[in-house]
Amino acid sequence: MKFSFVNLDLDLYEATLAAINFVLPRLEQNAIILMDDFNFINQTGVSKAVKDSNLSLDKTIQTSSGQLIYFNTN
């Protein structure tokens, strides 16, 4: 199974980390992961999970409304 677009809206650290680790090796070239609640002060689980995962922040854009967009450009 391969993914070209994934929308993660999990809020919690363990669930977000598990989802990232599941999705990353299954991403197609130029796929996108959209993660909600990355920049929210009250929601630190998502940002901590992203930092603890193998996700490269160099391939991301943060939106002004709190999302993080990851581009799989391997």
PLY file of the C-alpha trace (Angstrom):
ply
format ascii 1.0
element vertex 74
property float x
property float y
property float z
element edge 73
property int vertex1
property int vertex2
end_header
0.00 0.00 0.00
1.35 3.44 -0.98
0.04 6.88 -0.07
0.16 10.12 -2.06
-1.72 12.28 0.50
-2.16 11.74 4.24
-4.07 13.97 6.65
-3.15 13.44 10.31
-5.36 15.07 12.94
-4.49 13.07 16.04
-3.40 15.68 18.63
-1.64 13.15 20.88
2.06 12.27 20.93
1.93 8.46 20.77
-0.78 8.29 18.11
0.93 10.88 15.93
4.35 9.23 16.23
2.89 5.81 15.39
1.05 7.23 12.37
4.17 9.01 11.07
6.27 5.86 11.47
3.61 3.81 9.65
3.13 6.28 6.80
6.71 7.43 6.05
8.00 4.20 4.44
4.78 3.93 2.42
4.84 7.38 0.82
4.98 7.75 -2.92
7.44 10.15 -4.52
6.17 13.76 -4.09
3.53 12.68 -1.55
2.22 15.09 1.07
1.48 14.67 4.78
-0.72 17.34 6.35
-0.54 17.43 10.15
-2.99 19.47 12.17
-2.21 21.19 15.49
1.57 21.35 15.01
1.98 24.98 16.19
-0.63 25.12 18.94
0.61 26.01 22.44
-1.93 23.69 24.11
-1.17 20.79 21.71
2.50 19.88 22.15
2.07 16.18 21.31
2.15 16.66 17.54
5.27 18.85 17.47
7.11 16.50 19.86
6.13 13.46 17.76
7.38 15.15 14.58
10.69 16.02 16.24
11.08 12.46 17.59
10.31 10.85 14.23
12.49 10.47 11.14
10.59 13.24 9.41
12.92 15.86 7.94
11.82 19.37 8.93
13.77 20.68 5.94
10.96 19.29 3.77
8.14 21.03 5.63
6.16 24.24 5.63
4.33 25.53 8.69
1.07 27.36 8.09
-0.17 30.35 10.07
-3.19 28.32 11.22
-1.08 25.66 12.98
-0.61 22.91 10.39
2.63 21.35 9.21
2.89 20.22 5.59
5.54 17.64 4.73
6.67 17.02 1.12
8.25 13.63 0.33
10.86 14.71 -2.20
13.31 11.80 -1.91
0 1
1 2
2 3
3 4
4 5
5 6
6 7
7 8
8 9
9 10
10 11
11 12
12 13
13 14
14 15
15 16
16 17
17 18
18 19
19 20
20 21
21 22
22 23
23 24
24 25
25 26
26 27
27 28
28 29
29 30
30 31
31 32
32 33
33 34
34 35
35 36
36 37
37 38
38 39
39 40
40 41
41 42
42 43
43 44
44 45
45 46
46 47
47 48
48 49
49 50
50 51
51 52
52 53
53 54
54 55
55 56
56 57
57 58
58 59
59 60
60 61
61 62
62 63
63 64
64 65
65 66
66 67
67 68
68 69
69 70
70 71
71 72
72 73
